[in-house]
Amino acid sequence: MMQKRKFGPLENHVSLMGQGTWKMELNPKESQQALLRGIDMGLTHIDTAEMYGEGQVEEIIAPVLKTHRQNIFLVSKVLGTNASFNATIHACEQSLRRLETDRLDLYLLHWRDNIPLEETFAAFERLVEDGKIGAFGVSNFDVSDLEEGYSIAGPGKIACNQVLYHATQRAIERHIGPWCKAHQVALVAYSPLGQGSFPQNKTQTGQVLSQIADKYHASPEQIALTFLARDANTFLIPKANKIKHLEDNAQSMDIELECSDLKFLEENLPQPPENPSLPLL
Ligand SMILES: NC(=O)c1ccc[n+]([C@@H]2O[C@H](COP(=O)([O-])OP(=O)(O)OC[C@H]3O[C@@H](n4cnc5c(N)ncnc54)[C@H](OP(=O)(O)O)[C@@H]3O)[C@@H](O)[C@H]2O)c1
């Protein structure tokens, strides 16, 4: 069964690997089957957003929740442009309506726009008080945003920072990852397979991953996921519509890389830049 980890300041542990849902509106039936299979394998952290398919993805997830709501760690996000106090409350209520549930486990600010964080966080606190969300967090926050958010919300309030992190985009390893770990904020890696543009075998990165993959009778994608999950504060939310992909992803979390292989990957996958800005692509 999928390993669970302590998720930032939350009391409940959350599955190390979850399921992304971006673009699931393109294949609703296949997506629902994939979500169900993923839940069977313990990928119970489901990540969605009001943005995905302009609400359609939340509607696609709703029937899946009917029989499994208790086991799922359900996450949605408010758009940065909707993050004023009133609009955040409204956006959350709309997400709950589309998901046909009365509570999100976690609600994230998808990215920062021009709205003061005080307003968004005040809305999040109200939603917690009203029992509509269990906790709140942020996404696409750089260290300066995190510092500001932490000073407004206080310790133990921001449950996670969801950021771009994959084998060829390791910028968060420099500052964002260590900051999150030091402040008990879970780091959730989005697009951990590079949004489907995974390094081909013929590239240098592809060869590095293949070399280790061959040793463990695994795929390069599985090795990349195993590598990303090496820190205990990290969670992964790959999106997979194909059952084979889902199964491979789930099984990758059982691979135990030897220290020498981890070191080889650390040193030979593309390095994070010295002074990275927040990665978005
Ligand atoms: N907070 C944010 O701003 C933000 C931004 C982007 C994404 N996200 C979240 O993160 C989730 C994941 O990111 P993503 O959807 O951008 O991309 P991703 O998970 O990096 O990649 C998804 C692609 O990889 C393929 N795939 C999955 N497992 C595979 C495997 N084992 N072998 C080969 N190919 C595999 C999928 O194919 P199939 O679907 O055909 O199986 C799909 O084409 C999103 O769905 C969303 O929930 C958040």
The ligand as an SDF file (V2000), in Angstrom:
LIG
                    3D

 48 52  0  0  0  0  0  0  0  0999 V2000
   -0.3830   24.3690   -8.7700 N   0  0  0  0  0  0  0  0  0  0  0  0
   -0.1480   24.5290  -10.0400 C   0  0  0  0  0  0  0  0  0  0  0  0
    0.0660   25.6510  -10.5440 O   0  0  0  0  0  0  0  0  0  0  0  0
   -0.1200   23.3200  -10.9400 C   0  0  0  0  0  0  0  0  0  0  0  0
    0.3960   23.4300  -12.2340 C   0  0  0  0  0  0  0  0  0  0  0  0
    0.4330   22.2790  -13.0210 C   0  0  0  0  0  0  0  0  0  0  0  0
   -0.0200   21.0620  -12.5110 C   0  0  0  0  0  0  0  0  0  0  0  0
   -0.5640   21.0040  -11.2530 N   0  0  0  0  0  0  0  0  0  0  0  0
   -1.0970   19.7190  -10.7110 C   0  0  0  0  0  0  0  0  0  0  0  0
   -0.0940   18.7120  -10.8550 O   0  0  0  0  0  0  0  0  0  0  0  0
   -0.6360   17.6040  -11.5740 C   0  0  0  0  0  0  0  0  0  0  0  0
    0.4250   16.8720  -12.3420 C   0  0  0  0  0  0  0  0  0  0  0  0
    1.0660   17.7030  -13.2870 O   0  0  0  0  0  0  0  0  0  0  0  0
    0.7810   17.6350  -14.8730 P   0  0  0  0  0  0  0  0  0  0  0  0
   -0.5660   17.0830  -15.1310 O   0  0  0  0  0  0  0  0  0  0  0  0
    1.1260   18.9920  -15.3710 O   0  0  0  0  0  0  0  0  0  0  0  0
    1.9040   16.7000  -15.4620 O   0  0  0  0  0  0  0  0  0  0  0  0
    2.7060   15.3680  -15.0520 P   0  0  0  0  0  0  0  0  0  0  0  0
    2.0340   14.6500  -13.9610 O   0  0  0  0  0  0  0  0  0  0  0  0
    4.1170   15.7700  -14.8940 O   0  0  0  0  0  0  0  0  0  0  0  0
    2.6020   14.5580  -16.4250 O   0  0  0  0  0  0  0  0  0  0  0  0
    1.3790   14.0380  -16.8870 C   0  0  0  0  0  0  0  0  0  0  0  0
    1.6700   13.2990  -18.1900 C   0  0  0  0  0  0  0  0  0  0  0  0
    2.5800   12.2220  -17.9360 O   0  0  0  0  0  0  0  0  0  0  0  0
    2.0160   11.0180  -18.4200 C   0  0  0  0  0  0  0  0  0  0  0  0
    2.4190    9.9430  -17.4940 N   0  0  0  0  0  0  0  0  0  0  0  0
    1.9600    9.7410  -16.2250 C   0  0  0  0  0  0  0  0  0  0  0  0
    2.5720    8.6810  -15.6650 N   0  0  0  0  0  0  0  0  0  0  0  0
    3.4390    8.1960  -16.6010 C   0  0  0  0  0  0  0  0  0  0  0  0
    4.3650    7.1090  -16.6140 C   0  0  0  0  0  0  0  0  0  0  0  0
    4.5180    6.2940  -15.5630 N   0  0  0  0  0  0  0  0  0  0  0  0
    5.0990    6.9030  -17.7410 N   0  0  0  0  0  0  0  0  0  0  0  0
    4.9510    7.7230  -18.8010 C   0  0  0  0  0  0  0  0  0  0  0  0
    4.0970    8.7610  -18.8540 N   0  0  0  0  0  0  0  0  0  0  0  0
    3.3570    9.0010  -17.7550 C   0  0  0  0  0  0  0  0  0  0  0  0
    0.5220   11.2230  -18.4500 C   0  0  0  0  0  0  0  0  0  0  0  0
   -0.0560   10.4220  -19.4320 O   0  0  0  0  0  0  0  0  0  0  0  0
   -1.5590    9.7830  -19.3140 P   0  0  0  0  0  0  0  0  0  0  0  0
   -2.4260   10.8290  -18.6850 O   0  0  0  0  0  0  0  0  0  0  0  0
   -1.8950    9.4820  -20.7330 O   0  0  0  0  0  0  0  0  0  0  0  0
   -1.4740    8.5390  -18.4750 O   0  0  0  0  0  0  0  0  0  0  0  0
    0.4350   12.7070  -18.8180 C   0  0  0  0  0  0  0  0  0  0  0  0
    0.5710   12.8720  -20.2170 O   0  0  0  0  0  0  0  0  0  0  0  0
   -1.7140   18.2650  -12.4480 C   0  0  0  0  0  0  0  0  0  0  0  0
   -2.5760   17.3280  -13.0330 O   0  0  0  0  0  0  0  0  0  0  0  0
   -2.3280   19.2210  -11.4550 C   0  0  0  0  0  0  0  0  0  0  0  0
   -3.2150   18.5300  -10.6030 O   0  0  0  0  0  0  0  0  0  0  0  0
   -0.5910   22.1080  -10.4490 C   0  0  0  0  0  0  0  0  0  0  0  0
  1  2  1  0
  2  3  2  0
  2  4  1  0
  4  5  1  0
  4 48  2  0
  5  6  2  0
  6  7  1  0
  7  8  2  0
  8  9  1  0
  8 48  1  0
  9 10  1  0
  9 46  1  0
 10 11  1  0
 11 12  1  0
 11 44  1  0
 12 13  1  0
 13 14  1  0
 14 15  2  0
 14 16  1  0
 14 17  1  0
 17 18  1  0
 18 19  2  0
 18 20  1  0
 18 21  1  0
 21 22  1  0
 22 23  1  0
 23 24  1  0
 23 42  1  0
 24 25  1  0
 25 26  1  0
 25 36  1  0
 26 27  1  0
 26 35  1  0
 27 28  2  0
 28 29  1  0
 29 30  1  0
 29 35  2  0
 30 31  1  0
 30 32  2  0
 32 33  1  0
 33 34  2  0
 34 35  1  0
 36 37  1  0
 36 42  1  0
 37 38  1  0
 38 39  2  0
 38 40  1  0
 38 41  1  0
 42 43  1  0
 44 45  1  0
 44 46  1  0
 46 47  1  0
M  CHG  2   8   1  16  -1
M  END
$$$$
